[in-house]
Amino acid sequence: MNGTPWAHGRLLGGLGGPRLLFGRMYEDWGVELAAFPPPDARVLCIASAGDTAAALCAAGYDVTAVDLNPVQLAYARRRLAGAQTEEGSAEAVMRLGRATAASLLPAWRQERLREFLTLDEPAQQARRWRAELDTPGLRRLMRLALRPGGALAVALRPSFAGVVPARFDEVLRRRLERTVSTHPNAHNPWLWRLLAGAEPPGAPAPGAAGVRLVEGDVVGVLEQAPRGGYDAVTLSNVLDGPGPEFARRLRAAVRHAVRPGGVVVLRSAREPGPEGPGWAAQDRSVLWGVVRVVRLGGAAPDRRIAP
């Protein structure tokens, strides 16, 4: 679909065809497991790197995973079959950021950072974060990289750059502090992926049989689905970047494809508005400013993510 920047298959500027964007996923599928109807329900997700599809399938859901990027979809298929993790464009950007921080800030060197990541008591983690990691040096570095005109904003495709909050350095630091103050680091794979580029020790591989993979624009897939054919959908942050026409079509497609009473999950990297962050306040991933869980035709589910 021309209305979405995901059609280019690239986060960064430059020429050429689609590339692998995500080698891992940075969305806490605990939200879906807490908010979705009971297992055996028919659910749709964005394929991306396959992590959410694998978790939902392992929990007993009938899963369809969709991706517009053929390179990403082929990678998800390999990963669901048990293949090793590969580096996508997102991981390459994060790796460069980690390397820069490690070269300038001793507390951000991998051996010390991994020691921090093995902690499992949030109050201790919060103290260590404030005393050792969230230093003036980190703030200067993040300001140079993440403010408008910084390295990340310059490298991103324009349609994605507009999604990043204007003071993303401060926003991301607040989200990091919220996460380490709430959830045990040792059991938070999303934090390990972001800060170490790795999984926690002993983390299972994401392979799963039985996921139905579909190449295509998620709006088109939903439009062509039988009316009420899904009990729940999780659409990642597909509205980050596209314009209002895409959003209008997506809303109509969801109303068509998801049964009354079904659940929709949407994430955004943007800062929350007056309605607040929603489930992002308890999401174990760092990146999201807003996580909305909506029940079509009724109140939103209010269950909490299991610890």
MARSEZA-188377 format. One record per residue: residue number from 1; x, y, z of N, C-alpha, C in turn; residue in three letters. Coordinates in steps of 0.1 Angstrom, whole numbers, always signed. Example, Ala and Ser with C-alpha at 12.3 -4.5 7.8 and 13.67 -1.06 7.14 Angstrom:
! MARSEZA-188377
R,1,+132,-57,+78,+123,-45,+78,+132,-33,+78,ALA $
R,2,+128,-22,+71,+137,-11,+71,+129,+0,+79,SER $
***
This chain:
! MARSEZA-188377
R,1,+8,-12,+0,+0,+0,+0,+9,+12,+0,MET $
R,2,+6,+22,-9,+14,+34,-10,+12,+43,+3,ASN $
R,3,+2,+41,+11,-1,+50,+22,+8,+47,+34,GLY $
R,4,+16,+36,+34,+24,+32,+46,+39,+32,+42,THR $
R,5,+47,+38,+50,+61,+37,+48,+67,+23,+49,PRO $
R,6,+60,+14,+56,+65,+1,+57,+66,-6,+44,TRP $
R,7,+59,-1,+33,+60,-7,+20,+74,-7,+15,ALA $
R,8,+82,+3,+19,+96,+4,+14,+105,-7,+19,HIS $
R,9,+101,-13,+30,+110,-23,+36,+123,-17,+42,GLY $
R,10,+123,-5,+45,+135,+2,+50,+132,+12,+61,ARG $
R,11,+139,+11,+72,+138,+22,+82,+147,+34,+79,LEU $
R,12,+158,+31,+73,+168,+41,+70,+167,+46,+56,LEU $
R,13,+173,+58,+53,+173,+63,+40,+181,+55,+30,GLY $
R,14,+181,+58,+18,+189,+51,+8,+181,+44,-2,GLY $
R,15,+188,+39,-13,+181,+33,-24,+181,+18,-23,LEU $
R,16,+174,+11,-31,+174,-3,-31,+161,-9,-26,GLY $
R,17,+160,-22,-27,+147,-29,-24,+146,-32,-9,GLY $
R,18,+135,-39,-5,+133,-42,+9,+145,-49,+15,PRO $
R,19,+147,-46,+28,+157,-53,+36,+151,-59,+49,ARG $
R,20,+158,-67,+56,+154,-72,+69,+154,-60,+78,LEU $
R,21,+143,-57,+84,+142,-45,+93,+145,-50,+108,LEU $
R,22,+139,-61,+112,+139,-65,+126,+144,-79,+127,PHE $
R,23,+155,-81,+134,+160,-95,+137,+153,-100,+150,GLY $
R,24,+148,-91,+158,+141,-95,+170,+129,-86,+171,ARG $
R,25,+119,-89,+180,+108,-80,+182,+109,-74,+196,MET $
R,26,+104,-61,+197,+105,-53,+209,+92,-50,+215,TYR $
R,27,+82,-60,+214,+69,-58,+218,+66,-69,+229,GLU $
R,28,+62,-65,+240,+59,-74,+251,+46,-82,+248,ASP $
R,29,+47,-94,+243,+35,-102,+240,+28,-106,+253,TRP $
R,30,+33,-103,+265,+25,-105,+277,+12,-97,+277,GLY $
R,31,+12,-85,+269,+0,-77,+268,-11,-85,+261,VAL $
R,32,-7,-92,+250,-16,-100,+242,-21,-112,+250,GLU $
R,33,-12,-118,+257,-17,-130,+265,-26,-126,+276,LEU $
R,34,-25,-114,+281,-34,-109,+292,-47,-104,+287,ALA $
R,35,-47,-98,+275,-59,-91,+270,-67,-99,+260,ALA $
R,36,-61,-109,+253,-68,-117,+243,-79,-126,+249,PHE $
R,37,-88,-130,+241,-98,-141,+246,-90,-154,+249,PRO $
R,38,-96,-164,+255,-89,-176,+258,-83,-183,+246,PRO $
R,39,-73,-191,+248,-67,-199,+237,-77,-206,+229,PRO $
R,40,-73,-209,+217,-81,-215,+206,-87,-204,+198,ASP $
R,41,-87,-191,+203,-92,-180,+195,-84,-178,+182,ALA $
R,42,-91,-173,+172,-85,-170,+159,-79,-156,+160,ARG $
R,43,-66,-154,+159,-59,-141,+161,-50,-138,+149,VAL $
R,44,-48,-125,+147,-39,-121,+136,-29,-111,+143,LEU $
R,45,-16,-113,+138,-5,-104,+143,+3,-100,+131,CYS $
R,46,+12,-90,+133,+22,-87,+124,+34,-96,+125,ILE $
R,47,+38,-102,+114,+49,-113,+115,+62,-107,+121,ALA $
R,48,+67,-96,+115,+80,-91,+120,+90,-102,+121,SER $
R,49,+96,-103,+133,+107,-113,+135,+101,-126,+140,ALA $
R,50,+88,-127,+142,+82,-140,+146,+80,-142,+161,GLY $
R,51,+85,-133,+169,+84,-136,+184,+70,-136,+189,ASP $
R,52,+62,-126,+185,+48,-126,+190,+40,-137,+184,THR $
R,53,+41,-140,+172,+34,-152,+166,+38,-165,+173,ALA $
R,54,+51,-167,+176,+55,-179,+183,+49,-180,+197,ALA $
R,55,+49,-169,+204,+43,-169,+218,+28,-172,+218,ALA $
R,56,+21,-166,+208,+7,-168,+207,+4,-182,+203,LEU $
R,57,+11,-188,+194,+10,-201,+189,+12,-211,+201,CYS $
R,58,+23,-208,+208,+27,-217,+220,+16,-217,+230,ALA $
R,59,+9,-206,+232,-2,-204,+242,-15,-211,+237,ALA $
R,60,-15,-216,+225,-27,-223,+220,-36,-216,+211,GLY $
R,61,-32,-204,+206,-40,-196,+196,-39,-201,+182,TYR $
R,62,-49,-199,+174,-49,-201,+160,-44,-188,+153,ASP $
R,63,-31,-188,+149,-24,-176,+146,-22,-174,+131,VAL $
R,64,-25,-162,+126,-22,-158,+112,-12,-146,+114,THR $
R,65,-1,-146,+108,+9,-136,+109,+11,-130,+95,ALA $
R,66,+11,-116,+94,+11,-109,+81,+23,-100,+81,VAL $
R,67,+29,-99,+69,+39,-88,+68,+40,-84,+53,ASP $
R,68,+41,-71,+51,+42,-65,+38,+56,-67,+31,LEU $
R,69,+66,-68,+40,+80,-69,+35,+83,-84,+32,ASN $
R,70,+85,-88,+20,+88,-102,+17,+101,-107,+23,PRO $
R,71,+111,-98,+25,+123,-102,+32,+120,-105,+46,VAL $
R,72,+113,-97,+53,+109,-99,+67,+101,-112,+69,GLN $
R,73,+91,-114,+60,+83,-126,+61,+91,-138,+59,LEU $
R,74,+100,-139,+50,+109,-150,+48,+117,-153,+60,ALA $
R,75,+122,-142,+66,+130,-144,+79,+121,-149,+90,TYR $
R,76,+109,-144,+91,+100,-149,+102,+97,-164,+100,ALA $
R,77,+96,-168,+87,+93,-183,+84,+105,-191,+89,ARG $
R,78,+118,-186,+86,+130,-193,+90,+130,-194,+105,ARG $
R,79,+127,-183,+112,+129,-182,+126,+118,-191,+133,ARG $
R,80,+106,-192,+128,+96,-200,+134,+99,-215,+131,LEU $
R,81,+108,-218,+122,+113,-231,+119,+125,-235,+128,ALA $
R,82,+130,-225,+136,+141,-227,+145,+154,-222,+141,GLY $
R,83,+154,-213,+130,+167,-207,+126,+172,-197,+136,ALA $
R,84,+185,-194,+135,+192,-185,+144,+187,-171,+141,GLN $
R,85,+189,-162,+151,+186,-148,+150,+196,-141,+140,THR $
R,86,+191,-132,+132,+199,-124,+123,+198,-109,+127,GLU $
R,87,+207,-101,+122,+207,-87,+125,+199,-80,+114,GLU $
R,88,+189,-72,+118,+182,-64,+109,+187,-49,+110,GLY $
R,89,+180,-40,+102,+184,-26,+102,+183,-20,+116,SER $
R,90,+172,-24,+124,+170,-19,+137,+181,-23,+146,ALA $
R,91,+185,-36,+146,+196,-40,+154,+209,-34,+151,GLU $
R,92,+212,-31,+138,+224,-25,+134,+225,-11,+140,ALA $
R,93,+214,-3,+140,+214,+10,+146,+216,+9,+161,VAL $
R,94,+210,-1,+168,+212,-2,+182,+226,-7,+185,MET $
R,95,+232,-15,+177,+246,-20,+179,+255,-8,+179,ARG $
R,96,+253,+1,+169,+262,+13,+168,+260,+22,+180,LEU $
R,97,+248,+23,+185,+245,+31,+197,+252,+25,+209,GLY $
R,98,+251,+12,+211,+257,+6,+222,+272,+7,+222,ARG $
R,99,+278,+5,+210,+292,+6,+209,+297,+20,+212,ALA $
R,100,+290,+30,+207,+294,+44,+210,+293,+47,+225,THR $
R,101,+282,+43,+232,+281,+45,+246,+292,+37,+254,ALA $
R,102,+295,+25,+250,+306,+17,+257,+319,+24,+255,ALA $
R,103,+322,+30,+244,+335,+36,+242,+337,+49,+250,SER $
R,104,+326,+55,+254,+327,+68,+261,+323,+67,+276,LEU $
R,105,+315,+57,+280,+309,+57,+293,+312,+43,+299,LEU $
R,106,+321,+42,+309,+325,+29,+314,+314,+20,+319,PRO $
R,107,+304,+27,+325,+292,+19,+330,+284,+12,+319,ALA $
R,108,+286,+17,+307,+278,+11,+296,+286,+1,+288,TRP $
R,109,+298,-3,+293,+305,-14,+287,+298,-27,+290,ARG $
R,110,+299,-36,+280,+290,-48,+281,+291,-56,+293,GLN $
R,111,+303,-58,+298,+305,-67,+310,+297,-60,+322,GLU $
R,112,+298,-47,+324,+291,-41,+335,+276,-40,+332,ARG $
R,113,+273,-38,+320,+258,-37,+316,+252,-50,+318,LEU $
R,114,+258,-61,+315,+252,-74,+317,+250,-77,+332,ARG $
R,115,+260,-73,+340,+258,-75,+354,+245,-67,+359,GLU $
R,116,+243,-55,+354,+231,-48,+357,+218,-56,+353,PHE $
R,117,+219,-62,+341,+208,-69,+335,+205,-82,+343,LEU $
R,118,+214,-87,+351,+211,-99,+358,+204,-96,+371,THR $
R,119,+202,-84,+375,+195,-80,+387,+180,-84,+386,LEU $
R,120,+174,-87,+397,+160,-91,+397,+151,-84,+408,ASP $
R,121,+156,-73,+413,+149,-66,+423,+147,-51,+418,GLU $
R,122,+135,-47,+414,+133,-34,+408,+138,-22,+416,PRO $
R,123,+137,-22,+429,+141,-11,+437,+156,-9,+436,ALA $
R,124,+164,-20,+437,+178,-20,+435,+182,-16,+421,GLN $
R,125,+174,-21,+411,+177,-17,+397,+175,-2,+395,GLN $
R,126,+165,+4,+401,+162,+18,+400,+174,+26,+406,ALA $
R,127,+179,+22,+418,+190,+29,+424,+202,+28,+415,ARG $
R,128,+205,+17,+410,+217,+15,+402,+216,+23,+389,ARG $
R,129,+204,+24,+383,+201,+31,+371,+205,+46,+373,TRP $
R,130,+199,+52,+384,+201,+66,+387,+216,+69,+391,ARG $
R,131,+222,+60,+398,+236,+63,+403,+247,+60,+393,ALA $
R,132,+245,+50,+384,+256,+45,+376,+254,+47,+361,GLU $
R,133,+241,+46,+357,+239,+46,+342,+233,+59,+337,LEU $
R,134,+224,+65,+344,+217,+77,+339,+226,+89,+343,ASP $
R,135,+237,+90,+337,+247,+100,+340,+246,+112,+331,THR $
R,136,+253,+123,+335,+253,+135,+325,+259,+131,+312,PRO $
R,137,+269,+122,+312,+275,+118,+299,+265,+111,+291,GLY $
R,138,+257,+102,+296,+247,+95,+289,+237,+105,+283,LEU $
R,139,+233,+115,+291,+223,+125,+286,+229,+133,+275,ARG $
R,140,+241,+137,+275,+247,+144,+264,+248,+135,+251,ARG $
R,141,+252,+123,+253,+252,+114,+242,+239,+112,+235,LEU $
R,142,+229,+109,+244,+215,+107,+238,+210,+119,+232,MET $
R,143,+213,+131,+237,+208,+143,+231,+214,+145,+217,ARG $
R,144,+227,+142,+216,+233,+143,+202,+227,+133,+192,LEU $
R,145,+223,+122,+197,+219,+111,+188,+204,+112,+185,ALA $
R,146,+196,+116,+195,+181,+114,+193,+173,+126,+192,LEU $
R,147,+179,+138,+194,+171,+150,+192,+169,+153,+177,ARG $
R,148,+159,+161,+173,+158,+164,+158,+171,+170,+153,PRO $
R,149,+176,+165,+142,+189,+169,+136,+200,+160,+141,GLY $
R,150,+197,+151,+151,+207,+142,+156,+209,+130,+146,GLY $
R,151,+218,+121,+150,+223,+111,+141,+211,+102,+137,ALA $
R,152,+202,+98,+146,+191,+89,+143,+181,+96,+134,LEU $
R,153,+177,+108,+138,+167,+115,+130,+172,+117,+115,ALA $
R,154,+185,+120,+114,+190,+122,+100,+190,+109,+92,VAL $
R,155,+193,+98,+99,+194,+85,+92,+180,+79,+88,ALA $
R,156,+170,+82,+96,+157,+76,+94,+150,+81,+81,LEU $
R,157,+142,+73,+75,+134,+78,+64,+125,+89,+70,ARG $
R,158,+122,+99,+62,+114,+110,+67,+100,+106,+73,PRO $
R,159,+94,+96,+67,+81,+92,+72,+82,+86,+86,SER $
R,160,+93,+80,+90,+95,+74,+103,+101,+85,+113,PHE $
R,161,+109,+94,+108,+115,+104,+116,+104,+113,+123,ALA $
R,162,+93,+115,+116,+82,+122,+122,+75,+116,+134,GLY $
R,163,+77,+103,+136,+71,+95,+147,+78,+97,+160,VAL $
R,164,+92,+99,+159,+100,+100,+170,+97,+113,+178,VAL $
R,165,+94,+112,+191,+90,+124,+199,+102,+134,+198,PRO $
R,166,+98,+147,+199,+108,+158,+197,+120,+157,+206,ALA $
R,167,+117,+153,+219,+128,+152,+229,+129,+137,+232,ARG $
R,168,+132,+129,+222,+132,+115,+224,+143,+110,+234,PHE $
R,169,+153,+118,+235,+164,+114,+245,+158,+114,+259,ASP $
R,170,+151,+124,+262,+145,+125,+276,+133,+114,+277,GLU $
R,171,+126,+113,+267,+114,+103,+267,+120,+89,+269,VAL $
R,172,+130,+85,+261,+135,+72,+262,+141,+69,+276,LEU $
R,173,+148,+79,+282,+154,+78,+295,+143,+76,+305,ARG $
R,174,+132,+83,+304,+121,+81,+313,+115,+67,+312,ARG $
R,175,+113,+62,+300,+108,+49,+298,+117,+38,+303,ARG $
R,176,+130,+40,+301,+140,+31,+307,+139,+30,+322,LEU $
R,177,+138,+42,+328,+137,+42,+343,+124,+36,+348,GLU $
R,178,+113,+38,+340,+100,+32,+344,+101,+17,+343,ARG $
R,179,+108,+12,+333,+109,-2,+331,+117,-9,+342,THR $
R,180,+129,-3,+345,+138,-10,+354,+133,-8,+369,VAL $
R,181,+124,+2,+371,+118,+4,+384,+106,-5,+386,SER $
R,182,+102,-12,+376,+89,-19,+377,+91,-34,+375,THR $
R,183,+100,-38,+366,+101,-52,+362,+115,-58,+365,HIS $
R,184,+117,-70,+369,+130,-76,+371,+138,-77,+358,PRO $
R,185,+150,-71,+358,+158,-71,+346,+161,-85,+341,ASN $
R,186,+164,-94,+351,+168,-108,+347,+158,-115,+339,ALA $
R,187,+145,-112,+340,+135,-119,+333,+128,-110,+323,HIS $
R,188,+135,-100,+318,+129,-91,+308,+137,-92,+295,ASN $
R,189,+133,-101,+286,+141,-102,+274,+141,-90,+265,PRO $
R,190,+130,-81,+266,+130,-69,+258,+140,-59,+262,TRP $
R,191,+143,-58,+275,+154,-50,+280,+167,-55,+276,LEU $
R,192,+169,-68,+276,+182,-74,+272,+184,-72,+257,TRP $
R,193,+174,-73,+249,+175,-71,+235,+180,-56,+232,ARG $
R,194,+174,-47,+239,+177,-33,+236,+191,-29,+241,LEU $
R,195,+194,-33,+254,+207,-28,+260,+219,-37,+257,LEU $
R,196,+217,-50,+254,+228,-59,+252,+228,-66,+238,ALA $
R,197,+217,-64,+231,+216,-71,+218,+216,-86,+219,GLY $
R,198,+210,-91,+230,+211,-106,+233,+198,-110,+241,ALA $
R,199,+197,-123,+242,+186,-128,+250,+191,-131,+264,GLU $
R,200,+183,-131,+275,+187,-135,+288,+192,-149,+288,PRO $
R,201,+201,-153,+296,+206,-167,+297,+194,-177,+299,PRO $
R,202,+194,-187,+291,+184,-197,+292,+171,-194,+285,GLY $
R,203,+170,-183,+278,+158,-179,+271,+155,-189,+259,ALA $
R,204,+143,-194,+258,+140,-204,+247,+140,-198,+233,PRO $
R,205,+143,-206,+223,+142,-201,+209,+128,-199,+206,ALA $
R,206,+125,-190,+196,+111,-187,+193,+104,-196,+184,PRO $
R,207,+110,-207,+179,+104,-216,+170,+90,-220,+173,GLY $
R,208,+81,-222,+164,+68,-226,+166,+62,-231,+153,ALA $
R,209,+56,-243,+153,+49,-248,+142,+34,-244,+142,ALA $
R,210,+28,-243,+130,+14,-240,+130,+10,-226,+127,GLY $
R,211,+20,-216,+127,+16,-202,+124,+14,-201,+109,VAL $
R,212,+3,-195,+105,-1,-193,+91,+5,-179,+87,ARG $
R,213,+14,-179,+77,+21,-167,+73,+15,-162,+60,LEU $
R,214,+13,-149,+59,+6,-143,+48,+14,-131,+44,VAL $
R,215,+18,-130,+31,+25,-118,+26,+14,-108,+21,GLU $
R,216,+15,-96,+26,+5,-86,+22,+4,-74,+32,GLY $
R,217,-3,-64,+27,-6,-53,+35,-17,-57,+45,ASP $
R,218,-15,-54,+58,-24,-59,+68,-38,-54,+66,VAL $
R,219,-40,-41,+60,-53,-36,+58,-60,-45,+47,VAL $
R,220,-53,-48,+36,-59,-56,+26,-62,-70,+31,GLY $
R,221,-54,-76,+39,-57,-89,+45,-69,-89,+53,VAL $
R,222,-71,-78,+62,-83,-77,+70,-95,-75,+61,LEU $
R,223,-94,-66,+51,-105,-63,+42,-110,-76,+35,GLU $
R,224,-101,-85,+32,-105,-97,+25,-109,-109,+34,GLN $
R,225,-107,-107,+47,-110,-118,+56,-126,-119,+57,ALA $
R,226,-131,-131,+61,-145,-132,+63,-149,-122,+74,PRO $
R,227,-162,-117,+73,-167,-108,+83,-166,-115,+97,ARG $
R,228,-160,-108,+107,-159,-114,+120,-150,-127,+121,GLY $
R,229,-141,-128,+111,-133,-140,+110,-122,-141,+121,GLY $
R,230,-119,-130,+128,-109,-130,+139,-115,-127,+152,TYR $
R,231,-110,-133,+163,-114,-130,+176,-106,-118,+182,ASP $
R,232,-93,-117,+177,-84,-106,+182,-74,-104,+172,ALA $
R,233,-69,-91,+171,-58,-88,+163,-48,-79,+171,VAL $
R,234,-35,-81,+168,-25,-72,+174,-17,-66,+163,THR $
R,235,-17,-53,+161,-12,-46,+149,+0,-38,+151,LEU $
R,236,+8,-42,+162,+21,-35,+164,+19,-20,+164,SER $
R,237,+28,-13,+157,+27,+1,+156,+25,+5,+141,ASN $
R,238,+16,-2,+135,+14,+1,+120,+9,+15,+118,VAL $
R,239,+4,+22,+128,-1,+36,+125,+10,+46,+127,LEU $
R,240,+22,+42,+132,+33,+51,+133,+39,+53,+119,ASP $
R,241,+37,+64,+113,+42,+67,+100,+31,+70,+89,GLY $
R,242,+22,+61,+87,+12,+64,+77,+3,+75,+80,PRO $
R,243,-4,+80,+70,-13,+92,+71,-27,+88,+75,GLY $
R,244,-36,+98,+75,-50,+96,+80,-58,+87,+71,PRO $
R,245,-55,+86,+58,-63,+77,+49,-60,+63,+53,GLU $
R,246,-48,+59,+56,-44,+46,+60,-52,+43,+73,PHE $
R,247,-52,+52,+83,-58,+50,+96,-73,+47,+94,ALA $
R,248,-79,+55,+85,-94,+53,+82,-96,+39,+76,ARG $
R,249,-89,+35,+67,-90,+22,+61,-88,+11,+71,ARG $
R,250,-78,+13,+80,-75,+3,+90,-87,+1,+99,LEU $
R,251,-92,+12,+104,-104,+12,+113,-115,+4,+107,ARG $
R,252,-118,+7,+94,-129,+0,+87,-126,-15,+86,ALA $
R,253,-114,-18,+82,-110,-32,+80,-111,-40,+93,ALA $
R,254,-107,-34,+104,-107,-40,+117,-122,-43,+121,VAL $
R,255,-131,-33,+119,-145,-35,+122,-151,-46,+114,ARG $
R,256,-146,-48,+102,-151,-59,+93,-146,-72,+98,HIS $
R,257,-133,-73,+101,-127,-86,+103,-127,-92,+117,ALA $
R,258,-129,-83,+127,-129,-87,+141,-143,-88,+146,VAL $
R,259,-147,-99,+152,-161,-101,+156,-164,-91,+167,ARG $
R,260,-177,-88,+169,-181,-79,+180,-176,-85,+193,PRO $
R,261,-171,-77,+202,-165,-82,+214,-151,-86,+213,GLY $
R,262,-145,-86,+201,-131,-90,+199,-122,-79,+203,GLY $
R,263,-109,-83,+204,-99,-74,+210,-89,-69,+200,VAL $
R,264,-85,-56,+201,-75,-50,+192,-64,-44,+200,VAL $
R,265,-52,-47,+197,-40,-42,+204,-32,-33,+194,VAL $
R,266,-30,-21,+198,-22,-11,+190,-11,-5,+199,LEU $
R,267,+1,-4,+193,+12,+3,+200,+16,+15,+192,ARG $
R,268,+23,+25,+199,+29,+36,+193,+41,+41,+201,SER $
R,269,+51,+45,+193,+63,+51,+199,+60,+65,+204,ALA $
R,270,+49,+71,+200,+46,+85,+203,+44,+87,+218,ARG $
R,271,+45,+99,+223,+41,+102,+237,+26,+101,+238,GLU $
R,272,+21,+97,+250,+7,+96,+252,+0,+110,+253,PRO $
R,273,-13,+110,+249,-21,+122,+250,-29,+122,+263,GLY $
R,274,-40,+129,+263,-47,+130,+276,-52,+117,+281,PRO $
R,275,-54,+107,+273,-59,+94,+277,-49,+86,+285,GLU $
R,276,-36,+90,+284,-26,+83,+291,-20,+72,+283,GLY $
R,277,-10,+65,+289,-2,+55,+282,-9,+42,+280,PRO $
R,278,-21,+40,+286,-27,+27,+285,-18,+16,+291,GLY $
R,279,-18,+5,+284,-10,-7,+290,+5,-5,+289,TRP $
R,280,+9,+6,+282,+24,+9,+282,+29,+10,+296,ALA $
R,281,+21,+14,+305,+26,+16,+319,+30,+3,+325,ALA $
R,282,+26,-8,+320,+30,-21,+326,+37,-30,+316,GLN $
R,283,+38,-25,+303,+45,-32,+293,+60,-33,+297,ASP $
R,284,+66,-45,+295,+80,-47,+299,+90,-42,+289,ARG $
R,285,+85,-39,+277,+94,-33,+267,+95,-18,+270,SER $
R,286,+106,-12,+265,+110,+1,+269,+104,+11,+258,VAL $
R,287,+102,+7,+246,+101,+16,+235,+87,+23,+234,LEU $
R,288,+77,+18,+240,+63,+22,+236,+59,+33,+246,TRP $
R,289,+53,+44,+240,+47,+54,+248,+33,+52,+250,GLY $
R,290,+26,+44,+241,+12,+41,+242,+10,+27,+238,VAL $
R,291,+2,+20,+246,-3,+6,+242,-18,+6,+244,VAL $
R,292,-26,+6,+234,-40,+6,+235,-46,-8,+233,ARG $
R,293,-55,-12,+242,-62,-25,+242,-77,-21,+241,VAL $
R,294,-83,-24,+230,-97,-20,+228,-106,-33,+225,VAL $
R,295,-117,-33,+232,-127,-44,+229,-138,-37,+220,ARG $
R,296,-140,-43,+208,-149,-38,+199,-163,-39,+204,LEU $
R,297,-170,-27,+206,-183,-27,+211,-185,-28,+226,GLY $
R,298,-174,-27,+233,-175,-28,+247,-163,-22,+254,GLY $
R,299,-162,-24,+267,-151,-18,+275,-138,-26,+272,ALA $
R,300,-126,-19,+274,-113,-25,+272,-111,-35,+283,ALA $
R,301,-104,-46,+280,-100,-56,+290,-91,-49,+300,PRO $
R,302,-92,-54,+313,-85,-47,+323,-76,-57,+331,ASP $
R,303,-73,-69,+326,-64,-78,+332,-50,-72,+331,ARG $
R,304,-42,-76,+341,-28,-72,+341,-19,-82,+335,ARG $
R,305,-7,-78,+331,+3,-88,+325,+7,-96,+337,ILE $
R,306,+8,-109,+334,+13,-118,+345,+28,-116,+347,ALA $
R,307,+32,-117,+360,+46,-114,+363,+55,-125,+357,PRO $
***
